[in-house]
Amino acid sequence: MPDKAKVAALISGRGSNMAALLYASKLPDAPFRLVLVASNDPDAAGLELAKAEGIPTFALSHKSMNRGEHDAAMDKAVRNSGAEYIALAGYMRILGEDFVRAWEGRALNIHPSLLPKYPGLDTHERAIEAGDTVAGVTVHLVTAELDAGQILGQTEVAVLPEDTPESLAARVLFAEHQLYPRVLADYVSRPFDAAWLLDQVRVRAMDLPEVEERPSHGAPGWRTGGKSGKYFAYFSDQHHGEDAIALLAKTSGIDEMTALIERDPDAFYRPAYYGASGWVGIVLNRPGADWEQVEYWLKRSWQAVAPKRLTKLLDAADEF
């Protein structure tokens, strides 16, 4: 089982969603753990809960600081904690573009509406005033545009005829506490999930010219098109008893394959059956898998078998 993903939670108040994440992280099969709870309010109640549960904390008031300075201080604290992901859990500060860009794809937020409806504040009041029969909660990726990132999960909550913003908010909060830990767990588990990894390889392989996907010996494979097409990549999901979920790609031969493995045995290995022909296994289910490296080997392997008319086409495209 891979090491648990390290998460920093950012809060501004009581931190009830942080608490939901914290206690979910204590379950035996939880794929994440909190390594920091940080706040822009030193008096935030959630900090005391985190301390009581043994979670390191950091607090720095944003008052008398400009946004960039405060963001930089929060970023430093998060990085010093070793966190790989950030979970905004009632953090009432809009993060600057530099901060968001630095954590792109690794920062999540929870918002009390069914986005894209009602971004920003007063979501429950707006839902009631609009006559909505359903409200809810959304977990999404953080982007520079407020509450506009990719939606990762939602839960609907019925709006009752007698609801006030306060009564609706109380029920939505129950949904928040259920949804956030599950979505975060799923998201941090993706780098070790075979189906997600296959999708990532597939998108990159099919982006090359005239490629078709065709299974080979029960495994997904990609080859150049047409009757004379040749395989240039395979997806191996722990085949032949191996631990790795991997991309198999062509090298120039045994010597290069051996040199790659000796240089970085965590990233490369000699795959059963294919290794004898100079193919190398590139491990995907590991922390920090390098997708630029995956793209490089897909392209290079494709170039090794593709007709010259196609490689010239790709070379020309690369010049622009």
Secondary structure by P-SEA (a helix, b strand, c coil): ccccbbbbbbbcccaaaaaaaaaaaaccccccccccccccccccaaaaaaaaacccbbbbbcccccaaaaaaaaaaaaaaacccbbbbccccccccaaaaaaacccbbbbbccccccccccaaaaaaaaacccccbbbbbbbcccccccccccbbbbbbcccccaaaaaaaaaaaaaacaaaaaaaaaaccccaaaaaaaaaaaaacccbbbbbbcccbbbbbbccccccccbbbbcccccccccbbbbbcccaaaaaaaaaaccccccccccccccbbbbbbcccccccaaaaaaaaaaaaaacccaaaaaaaaaaaac
